[in-house]
C-alpha cells in the first residue's frame, strides 16, 4: 500500500455526473494521450486501494478497485463522496478525494501525497486561490465527522461538506487543476470524445 506520512491512504475517485455540458458524454471515456481519463486516473493510483464512485466500466476491473454508487444516483458530488467514504476501510487514515475529469490528476496525486498537511489534511488551490475540493487528501476521521454533521448529502455542495475542515493549502502550477466540463474544455486539453480521434495541438 502506498503511504503518506507513514499511514495508509485510500483513494475515492468520482467518475459519475451527467456530463450534460458534454452532450451526455461519460467524462471518464474521454481519450487523452492514448488512454481514457478513467484509465489515466486509475494508472496514477496503481498500488493504492481505490473506491470508484460511478457506474462499473471495463477499466475498473482491476485489483484493488471497488466500484460503488451514490444513493440515489446522480445526487451530486457530496453524495458521491459520502458513498465512497462509506466503502473506505476503517483502518485507512487518509482519503484522497479526486475527480476523474481533472486532466492533471496524474501529476497532482504525488504532490498531495508529499504535501505537509494541516490538522485535517490538505487541499489543492488553483492559481486564483480557489480550493479544488476534489484534489484533496483528508484525514478519514475528520471527513467522517464532516459527513455526519452534514446529514443528507444529496444536492449539497462540496464546500458545505469540506469547507469547515482545517486543511493546508497546496498551490498548484497553472493548468494542473483544469477539468473537462464542456466540449471546449475537452478541445483545450487535447482530449477526444469517445469514438473520435484525440485533438492534436
Beta strands, then each sheet from edge to edge (+ up, - down):
strand 1: 3-4
strand 2: 7-14
strand 3: 31-32
strand 4: 35-36
strand 5: 50-53
strand 6: 65-68
strand 7: 94-99
strand 8: 121-125
strand 9: 131-139
strand 10: 167-171
sheet 1: 1+ 2- 5- 6-
sheet 2: 1+ 2- 7- 9+ 8- 10-
sheet 3: 3+ 4-
end
